[in-house]
Amino acid sequence: MVVSTVLPGRTAQWAALGEQLDLLRRGTGGVALLDGPPGCGRTALLDAVTARAAATGTTVLRATASAAERPVPFGVAAQLCGRPLPDPGPDQAARALRVEELGAALPPGPVLVAVDDAGETDDASLGLLCWIARRTGPGRPVLLLVAAPGAALAHDLRRCPAAREHVVGPLDADAVAEVCRARPGPGPEAVLAATGGHPGLVAALLTDHAAGRTTVPGPALVRAVEVLVARLPEGAPRLALALAVTGRRTAPPATGAVPGPAEPRRSAATCALAAAGLLTGDELPGGVRDAVLAGVPPTELRALRLRAAERLHDRGAPVADVAGRLAEAGGALPSWAVGVLVRAADEALCDGRTATARTLARAAVTAAAGADPAQVLAADACATRAEWRAGPGLADRLLTRPAAAVAQLPGPELAPLLRRLLWHGRTDEAGAVAARLSAVGGPEAGAVEGWLVRTHPGSVGPGPAPLSPRPGPVPGDPAVPAWTAVADALAAVCTRDRRAEAAATAEQALVRVRPRDHACWWPEVAFELLLVLVYAGRPAVACELAAAIAAEEPPGPGRALVRAAGAEAALRLGRLGAAGAAASAALEIGPGDWGVACGVPLATAVVAATRAGRLGDAAALLARPVPPALFGTRYGLHYLFARGEYHLAAGHAHAALADFLSCGELAVGWGLDRPGLVPWRAGAAAARLGGTTPRDEGRSEARRLLQEQLAATGAGPSGERGTALRLLAAAGRSAGREQVLEEAVAVLEAAGDRYGTARALADLARVHAGARRHRRALATARQALTLAVDCGADALATTLRAHCTADPDPERGRTAAVLTAGERRVAELAAAGLTNREIAQRLHITASTAEQHLTRVFRKLGVRDRTSLPASLGPGPAAEPEAASA
């Protein structure tokens, strides 16, 4: 018999019973008790043992007791003998004589006497079983096997020296997995969590699943739980209902809120539930709980839940326990319920349980209907907080009532309400809240105002006066509120010569501040601090921190916010592919969730697509509707600059110049005129150089703008300074271009801007070529091509391939047409300076394959090594159409 197939999880019991059967065959009898909760497979194990004994030649006498037949004297004994037995009457001596006769009449040789549900055996037959048990042992080949013996019989049988007890309980995780492998259904973890491992319930759940009832509990499981609980000791059904309603074994309502078992029986009922696997810690398994509740009429169930909540509240239980019962009850709730639900929802927000918080907050809003205005506002504010975490777009509709009653709102609710109104572009309502917040005052008001004038300056008037450093804890210390760190960092980054201070403030706050309160949403704070790092010239640090924070956030708006800031940082590093992908992924949460902050990921995605030469994608992104209030925010500066860059690449220099100048006008008027935010002067200079303005006038104006940007950026390495130097070379006289471009390359490399470095190298290669320094031009072009390919600047790479050739020999160009597509790709990367291993990683081939391709390329082109390869092989037989020029 293969035990693992017939009886999963019963290997130990099967082995022990097998030892007793082996002793029986060698002439030594004994007693075996199969005990355990009902439905756990005692009968199945007894059947398997009797079948095994019969297969080895052992005589098997089998009987099953029942409560209905218990009044019949010698009923079980008659089943064992296989014939009716007349009742000798109530005389004890006559009954004892009958027991002696039956015992003496047992068959010779090994005999297995098996009785199922032995606890229901009639009194007369109990005498026979005890007689057999007392006469087992060496030389007496009789094994008494009883299942579910009951307390009295088990007590008597355990006194026999040859007695062994075998407990058959719930299945463990391995046994449940074995059952699930044999029958299709949910995963073993889900089955174990729903049933506690009780074999009968496991089978019922899998039966429901086989019938297409995938929602737990199904009808088979509901019925199985009902039958099982009814078979447990007295008091267990009431205790199970109490646990299902209150959720915890230790909760006071187990005895008060729901009619539970009397005190003397509670311990036995609890033990019975635990032995059957129906207690997981202090709670019923999920499927069992739902199955118990499914059998209670809805009206009665709601009354039980309300009663449980009241008892919990009166006894000072945790608000989470009370609120859970209130939310489940639903409908009209007592007045005290609003405060409990609000506090529980805020606790859930602090713990990151957004779904639970939303459920409790909605229940609070329902309970507050018709209550006093303060409770209504408290419930609305709680619902807004909870919905905001799930998605800012969900909270938009909930802002109207709190905004209309701003005079009645407590001070702590004003700053979050202001941020949310501005997020959705509701500037009129935000103005009233800002006025109220200013009147209330306090540290939080100062922090929010510092953020407000540097993020939504179009909503609050002219730019801010410089803020003096506040005394107190070091920025970034956990004692400093998160929004204070944001305000301090923004103030520093918008002030000349304080970029290092801004970066330190933002980085410390990102590393050390993790607000765990209901009013502050950490991803929103991280979004602002990561942007400060970008503005301060620390995009590499911002990228690293954004990746770490995003990994901690669940999918949704919070992760999208962090990824959007990380995308902007990647763009500043010239990682066009990564920036575009991250920005596009961030935008997938929808414009309703983004509000006016959509300007940041949209701008990043537009610039990344434009610089990659995908102007059609950039145009599609710009066609998306944006809130009108966007253009009164710092995020709108990002958007205007990105639109200007697209227009410039598309050949619309006038439109580009208009966008760049609008961006600059707003930045200057708002006090946000720092190149690290948006280098609008460089964009305007590029538009002047590429427009229809008279040549000298355009160059002169471009030089003025670029000199202003260089003065504003300072002497340190930054992408904005390097870009300004590159454009200054284009606007200046040809005599000094090489030196300026070399400085631009050095600055951009130090800043980590790979795209900017590729552009500067490409310009420098053209200068060398114009001066007929072909070797230097070729080497520089190859460097530029490597960077352009690496950062995803396809348009720039196409231009470099087409115009920076290594060998002017036309015959060699014609020979290149015989290369296959794979050979061309390998040859171009090799010409750009990549090793065979790097080529293999880039093209997802082996290093050996790359080497074989190169060998054939050398032969076809008539060159000896990779240093003789041209940077551009010309159009091949299957060349793609060229992308738009960079």
N, C-alpha and C positions, 0 to 999 in steps of 0.2 A: 504494500500500500504506500502510495506517495503522499506523505503527510502534508507537505507544503501545498499540494493541490487540493486535497480533501478538507483539511482543517488548518487554514492559515492562522498563524499565531499560536498554535497549540503544540508546538514541538516538545517543550519541556514536559507537559502533562502526558503527552503520548509516550514519551520515553519512559517516564516513571510507571505508567500503567503497564507498559510492555514488560518492565522488570517484574511486576507482580504476576503477570501472566506466565512468564518464564518460570518463576518460583512455583506457581500452581502446577505447571506440567511436571516439575520435579518432585511434587508431592507436598509442597508447603502452601497452605492456604493463607488467607488474610482478609482484611476489610479495606475497601477503597471508597472514600467519600468524595463525590463530585459536588462541590459547592460553588456558589457565586450568584450574581444577580440574575433575575429572570431574563430570558432572551439572549443570553451570552453564549449559547451553544453547548449547554450541558447534555441535552438529549442527543445532539449530533455526535458528541464525543462518546457517550454511552453506546450509541448504535455502532460506531466504528470499532469500539473495543469488543462488543459481543460478536460482531462479524469476524474480527480477527481471531477470537477464541474458537468460534465454530469452525473456521478454516483450518485450525490445527488439531481438530478432533476433540476439543473440550465440549462437554455437555453444557448447554446453555439453558437456564430457566429464566424466563423473562416475564415481568409484570409492570404495569403502570398504575399508580394510585391516582385517585381523584377525590376532590372534596365531596362530589355528589354521591360517591359510593362508600364514603367513610363510615356511615352507620351500619353497613352490611358486615357482620362478623366473618372473618376469614376470607374476605373478598380478594385481597392480594394473594393470600396463600392459595386460593383456588386457581388463580391465574398461573401461579408457579407450578402447581400440580397438574394443571391441564384438565381438571374435572371439578364439578360442583362439590362443595363440602357442606354437609348438613350442620346446622348450628347446634352445638352441644348444650346451649342454654347459658344463662348467666352464671352458673356455678363455676367458680374459679378453679376448682380441682379438676372438673371435667375439661375445662379449656386447657389447663396445663397438660393433662394427659393427651389431648388432641395434638398439642404442640410437639410432645415427645414422639408421638406416632409419626407425624409428618416429617420431623427431623430424621428419624431413623429410616424413613422411606426414601431419603435422597438417593439418587443414582450413585453407583460406585465410580471410582476414577476421578479425574479432574472435573470439577463442576463449577460453573460460574452462575451465581444467583444475582441477577440484575434487576433492580427496581428503580423505575423513573418516578420523579415527584414523590419521593418516599416520605416526605413530610406530611402527606395526606393519607398515609396508610392507616387502616382501621386498627383499633386497639388489639384485637385478637391476633392479627397478622404481625403486629409489632413484636408480640411475644415470640413468634417463630423467627423473625429476623434477629432478635437479640440472642435467641438460643443458638442460631447458626454462628453468629459473631463470636460467642463465647467458646465455641468448639473449633475455631480455626487455628492454624499454626502448623508446625512440622508434623508430618504424618497424617495430616487432615487436609486432603486436597480439595478444599471448598473456598472459593473467593466470593465474598459478598460485596457487590458493587451497587451503591445507592447514589442516586442523583437527587439534589435538592432535598436533603434529609430532614430539614426543619431543625429548630433549636433543640427540642427534647430528644429526638432520636440521635442527632449528631452528638449530643452530650454523652449519651449512653455508649455509642459506638467508639468514640474517641478513647474510652477507657480500656478498650481491647489492646493488648500489647502489639498485635500485628496490624493495627489500623494505620492507614496513611491517608492524608487529606490532600486533594488536588483542587485548587481554586481556579475557576474558569471566569475570567473577568473581561473587561473591554480590550479591544485590540490596540496594540501599539502602532507607531507610525509605519514601521516596516511591514507589519501584517496588513494594515489598511492599503499600503501601496501594492502588496501582493494581490489583494482582492480586486483593486482597481485595474490591475494589469489584465485580469481575467474577464472583466466586464467593462465595456466602454462607458465613460461618464466623466464627471469633473475630475480634476487632479486630486491626488491623495491628500494634499494639504487642506484643500477646501472641504473634502469629505470629512476629514478628521475634525476640523474646526466646527463643522455643522452638526456632527453626531456624537462627538466625544469618543468615538471609536467603538461604540456599542454595536456588536455584529448585526443585530436585528435592524437597527436604524440605518446602518451602512447599506444593508441589502435593500431596505425600503427606498432610500435616496437613489440608489442606482436603478431600481425598478421605475421610479418616477422619470428618471432621465431617459431610460430606454423607451418609455411611452411618450417622449417628447415634452414632458413637463420639466423644463430646465429651471424654472423659478422655484427657489426653495422657500417654504416647504411645499412639496407636492402632496396630493391626496394620500399616497401610500405612506409617506413619512408622517403626516398628521395622524393617520390611523395607527401607525406603529407606536408613536409616542403616547397616544391615548391609551392603548392597550398596555404598554409597558408601565406607565405611571400607575395605572389601576392595579397592577400586580404587585407593586411595591408595598411595603408595610403601611399600616394606617397612619395618616398624617402626611405622607409623602406627596399625594396629589395637591393638597392645599399649600404645602410648602413650595412645590413646583410652580404653582400659579403665583404665589407671592414673589418668588424669584423672577418670574417672567415679567411681572409688572414693575417691580422695584429695581431689578437688575443686579442686586448684590445680596449674598447670603447674610452679610453682617449688617445690612440696613435695617433700621428699626421697623419699617413697614412690614417686614416679614411676619411680625406678630400683631401689628396694629392696623395698618392701612388695608391689608387684605386678610380675611379670616384665615389664619394659619393653624397649625397643629398646636395642641395644648403643650405646655412647657415640658411635662415628663416625656412626651413622645417626640419632641423636636430633635433631640440628639439622634434618636434612631432613624427618623426620617432623613436627616441630613446625611447620616452615614450610608443609608440605602441609596440616596441619589448619587453620592460620591462613588460608591462601589460600582454602580451601573455606568459610570462615566458621564453622568449628567451634571457634574459640577466641574467647571474649568476655572480653577482658582476659587473665586467667590461668585461666579456667574454660571448660568446655564449656557451650554454651547448654542451658537447662533441659530442653527436650524431647529434645535429643541425648543428654544425660547419662542421662536416664531410659530412653531407647531402648537405649543400650549396656548398661545394667544389666539391662534386661528379658531380654536374651539370655544371662545368666549364671545357672546353677542356684543356688537359694537357699543350699544348704550351702556351695558354693564361694564365693559372694558374701560370706557372713558371715565365712568364714575370711580372705578378702582384706581385709575391713574391719578385723578384729582385727589382722591383720598390719600394716596401714597405721597403725593407732593405736599399736601397740607401737613401730614405727620412728619415728613422730613424737615419741612420748614420750621415747624414748632420745636423740633428737637435740635435745631442748629446744624443740620447736615450741610456739607459743602454745596455751594450754589449750583455746581455742575450737576449733581445728583437731582436736586429739586427741579432745575430747569429742564432736564431731560424728560422727566415725567410730565411737566407742564406742556412741553412742545409736542409730546406724543398724544396728550389728551386733546389739544387743539380747541377751537371754538371759543366761547365766552369763558374768561378766566377771572379769578378774583383780582382786586385792585393791587394787592401786594405782588402779584406775579410779574408786573412790568419791570420793577426794579431788579428782581431776581434774574429774569431773562436777559436784561441788559448787562448785568455784571457777569453772567455766565458767558454771554457772547463775547465780551471784551476779554475774558480769560482765554477763551478759545483763540481769539486773534493773537494774543500774546504767545500762545503755544504753537502758532502756525496752523491751526485746524480751521481753515477758512470755511470749508463746507459746513462744519458744525456751527460755526459762528453765524453763517447766513441763515441756517434753519432756526436758530434761537432768536436772531434779530427779527425775522419775519413773524415769529410767534409773538414777539414783544409788540410789534406794530399792530397785530390783530388784537392783542389783549388791551392795548391802549385806546382802542376805538371807544369814544364816549367818555374817556377818563379826563382828568384835569389837563390843561394845556401843557404844564411842565412835563407830565409823563408822556404826552404825545410827542413833544419835541425831543425828549430823551430817547424814545423809541426810534424816531425818525433818524436822529443822529447816529444811533447804533447801527441801524440798517444801512445807512450811507457808508459807514466805516467798513462794514462787512462786505457790501457789494463792491466797494472800491478795490478791496484786495482781490476779489475775483475778476474784476475788470472795470476800469474807470467808466467805460461806457454804460455799464449796468447801473451806476450810481447817479447818472445825470438826471434821471427823472425824479430822484428822491431829494434833490437839492432845493426844490422850489419852496416847500413849506418852511424849512429852517431859514432860508434866505429871507422869506417874508416876515419872519418873526425874530429878526436879528437882535432886536432890543431885549428880548427875553432869554437869549442864549447865554449860558454861563461862559466866562472868559476862556477856559480851555478848549471850548468847541469852536471858537472864532477862527483861529489860525488854520486848522484843517479845512474848515468850510471855505475860507478865502482861497486857499490853494486849489481846491476842487472846482470852485466856480471859475477861476482864471484858467484852469486846465481846459475847461470846456468853452472858453471864450465868452463867458457870461459877465462881461466887464461892468455893466450897469449895477447888477446885484453885488458884484465884488466890491464896487466903490463904497457901497453902504457898509459892508462888512469891514472894509479897511478903516473907515472912519470910526466905527465902533471899537475896533481893535486898538486903534491909536488912542482913543479916549480911555480904554481900560488900562493900557500900558502893561508894564511888566517885562521881564527878560525875554519871554517868548515873542512878545510883540516886536521888540527891537530886532530879534533875529529874523523874523518873517519880513519885516520892513526892509532889512538889509538885502534879503533875497529878492524881494518884490521889485525894488527899483533897478535891479540888475538883470531881471528876467522878464518882467512885464512893464518896462518903462513907458510904453505907449498907453498904459492904463492908469498911470499915476502921475503923469506930467513930466517935467524936465528932469534931467539927470541928477544924481545925488551929489551932495557935498562929500568930500573925503571923510571917512570915518577914522577916528583915532582908535588905536588898539585898546581893547577893553582889558582891565586888570582881571585877574582870576586864574583859574586852572589853565594849564597848557592846552591849546586846541588839540582835539583828538583824544583827550582824557575821557574815560567813561562818564565822569561827572559833568562834562559839557554836553548840553543837548545837541542832538544831531544837526538840527537846522541852524544852530549857532555856528557849528563848524562850516556849514555850507555858506552862510552869510560872510564869515570871516575869510574863507578861501576866495569867494567871488570878489570881495572888496580888494583883496591883495592882488589878484590876477588882473584886475581892471586898473591898477595903479602902476605907474612906471617904476621900474627897478624893484618890484616886489614879487616877481615871478617865482623866485626860489622859495620865498615865504609861503606863497600860495600853494606851491607843489608840496611843501612839507606839511602844511595844514591838511590838505586833501589826503595825502598818503597816510598820515597818522590816523586820521578819522576813518578811512576805509579799512585800515588794518585793525584798529582797536575799538571802534564804536560799532556796536550791533544793537540798536534799540529794540527792546522787547516789550514795548507798550502798545496799546491798541490804537493810539492816535498817530503814531509815526510809522510809515510804511518804508522799510529799509531800502527796497529797490529804487524808490523815488529819490531818496537821499543819495544812494550810490550813483545814480544816473548823473546828478549834478556834480558830485565830487570827481567822478571820472572825467567829465567834461572839463573841469578845472585843470586836471592833470594834463589834458590835451592842450588846453589854452596856454598852459605854463611851459610847454615844450617838453613834456614827459610822456609822449605817446607809447613808448615801449613799456613803461611802468603801468600805464593805464590798460594796455592790452593784457598784460599778465594778471592784473587784479580783476579785470572784467571777466576773464575766463574762469578764475577761481570763484568769483561770486556767482556767476551764471550757473556753474556746476552745482551750487548749493540750492539754487532756486528751482521750484517745480515748474513744469511747462506752464506758460501763461503770460499775462501782462508783466509780471515782475521780471521774469527772465528776459522778455523782449526789451524792456527798458535798459537793462544792463548790457545786453548784446548790441543795442543801438549805440551806446557810448563806446563800446569796444570796437564797433565798426568804424566810427569816426577816428578812433586812435589808429586802427589799421590803415585807414586812408592816408593819414599824415605820415605813415611809414612807407607809403607807396605800395602796399599790399592790396592791389586793386581787386583781385579775385576774392580774397578773404573779406575785404570790406564790403564788396557788393553782395556777397552771399549772406553775411551777417545782417546787413541792413535790410535785405529783402525778407529774410526770415523774421526779423523784428516787425516788419510791416504786416506780417500775416495775421496779427491779432485783430486788425481792423481799424479803420479810422476813428470809429466811435471810442475805442479805448485809448487811442493816442491823443486825441484833442489837439491843442495847438502845438504840443511837443512833436507832432508828426514831422515838423520842419527839419528835425535833426536826421532821422533815418532816411527821409526822402532825399534830402540834400546829399547825404553820403552815397546813396544808391545812384543818384543822377551823375555825380562827379565820377564815381567809379566806372559807370557805363560809358560816359563821355571819354574819359582818358583811355579806356580800352578800345575805343572806336566804334562802340555799339550805340550809335546816335539814335537809332529807332527805339531801342529800349529806354534810352534817356527821355526821348519825347513822350513815350507812353507813361513814364513815371510822372512827368510834368503835367500830363493831362488829368491826373487824379485831382479831384476837388480837395481844397484845403480850407480850413475855417478862415473867414476874413480877419478874425482877431490875431491870426498868426503873425501878421505884419506889424503888430504892436509889441512883439516879443523878441527876446534874444534869439529864439529859435528861427524867427523870420529872417534874421541876418544870414543864417546858414542857407536858407532856401533861396534868397535873392542871389547870393554869390554863386550857388550851384546853377541856377537858371542862367546867369550871365556866362558862366563857363560853357554851358551847352550852346548858347547862342553864338559864342565866339568860335567854337569848333564847327558849328553848322554854317559858318560864313556870314552870320548876321551881326557884324561888328557894331552897328548903331544900337541894336537891341541889347547887345552885351554891355556896351558902355552905359546905357541907361540903367540897367540893373546894378552894375557895379557902383555907379555914382549914387543911386538911391540907397544902396546898402551903406555907403560911406556917410551920406547925409544923416541917416538914422543913427548910425554908430556914433558920430560926432555929437549929435544932439542929445543922445542918451548918456553920454559919458562912457561909452563902451568902445572907444576907438583904440583898440589894441590889435596889432597884426596877428597875435596868437588866436584871437577869436575868429576873425575873418580878414584875410589880407586883401581887402577890396582895392587898395591902391595898385597892387601888382596886377590884378585883373583889369582895372581901368587902363593901366599902362599897356598891357597886351592888346586891349581893344583899340587904343590909340595907334599902336604900331601896325595893326592889321586893318584899320579902317580906311575911309576915303578922305580923311583930313589931309591937307597939304603936307607933304613929307617932312619938311623942316619943322612946321608947327606941331605935328603929331609927335615927332621925336623929342622936341623940346618939352612938351607937356608930359610925355612919358618919363623923361629923365627927372623932371620935378617930382612926380608922384613916387618914383622909385627911390629917390634920395630921401624923401620924407619917410618911406617905409624903412629904409636902412637906418635912419636916425632913431626911429621908434623901436626897432628890434634890439638895438644894442650890439655889442661886439661878440657875444657868444654864438655858438652854432645853433641854427634853427632852420627849419624848412622855409620859413618866410624870408629870412635873410638870404639864403642861397638862391631862392627863386628871384628875388629882387636883383641880385647880382647877375644872374643869367639874363634877365630881360634888360638890365642896364648895358650889358655887352651888346645886345642887339640894337639898342637905341643909341649907342655911342659910336665913335669913329672906329674904323676898322683897325687902326694902328694899335689900340690898346685892348682889343677884344680878347686876345688869347690869354693875357694875364688875368683879366677879370673873370673869364670862364674857368680858368684853373682854380681861382679862389672860390668860385661858386661850387665847383666839383668838390673841393675840400670841405667846404661848409656843409653841403648837402650830405656827403658821406658821413661826416661827424654827427649830423642830426639823425642819421638812419633813414633818410627819405630816398628810397631806391628809385622811385619813379622820377623824382626831381633830379637825381644823379644821372639817370639815363638820358633825360632831356638835355642836361648840361653837357654830358659827354658827346651826345649827337651834334650839338651846336659846335663843340670844340673840334670834332672830327671834320665838320664842314670848313671851319677856319683853316685847319691843317691842309685840307685838300685844296682850298683856294690859294694857299701859299705854296702848292706843289710839293708839300712834304707828305708824299703818299704813304710811306711806311708808318709814320706816326698817325696819319689819318686812318689807315687800316686797323692799327692796333686799338686806337680809341673807339673806332666804330664797332669793333668786336666786343669791347667792354660794354659799350652802350647796348648792343644787341643782346648780350647775356643778361643784363639787368632788365631790359624791356621784356624779354621772354619770361624771365623769372617772376616779374611782378604782374604779368598779365596785360601789359600795354601792347595789345596786338597791332593797333594802328601804327604806333611808333616802330614796332619791330618790322612791320611790312615796309615802312619807309626806309629803314636802315638796310634791309635786305636788297631793296631795289636800287639804292643810290650809293651804297658804300661797298663796292666790289673790290676784291683783293687783286684781281688780274684783269687788265684791260684787253687781253687777248680774246678776240671774238670767237676764235675757233674753240677755245676752252669753254666758253659759254654755250656754244652749240653742242659740245660734247656732253655738258651737264644734263642736257635734255634726255639722255639715255638712262639716267639714273631712275630707279624705282622710287616710289613715294617713301618707303622705309629708309632706303639709302640716303635720300635727300635730307630727311629729318636728322638722321645720325650725323651726316656730313656737316650740316649747319650748326648743330650743337658742338661738334668737335672743333669747327672753325671758331666758335665763340669761346673756346678754351676749356670746355668741360672734359673731364676724364671719362674713360669707358664706364667706370662704375657709376658716375654721376649721370651719364647718358642713359644707362640701363634703368636707374631709378626714375628718371624723368619720363621715359617712354614705356615703363613697365615691361621691360624685356630683360634677358640675362646679359651679363657682361660679355659672355662668349658670343652671343648674337650680335651685340654692338661691334665687337672686334671683327667678326666676319663681314658685317656690312661695310666697315671702313676699308677692309682689304680690297673688296670689290670696287669701292669708290676710288681708291688710289689707282687701281688698274685702269678703270674707265677714264679717269681724268689725266692719267699720265703724270701723277705726282708721287713723291717718295714718302712723305710723312704729312702729319696734320698741320704743321706750320705752313705748308704750301697751299693749303685749302683756301679757296676764296671765301670771303664773308658772305657773299650772295651768289647763289648758283643760277640765278635767273629763273624765269618761269619754266616749270617742268611740263611734261605731257598731260598731267592731271592737276594742274595748279588751280587753286581756288581764286575767285575774283578778289582783287585787292580791297582791303577795308578802307574806310575813309581816312584821309591823311590826318596825321596828328596835328 
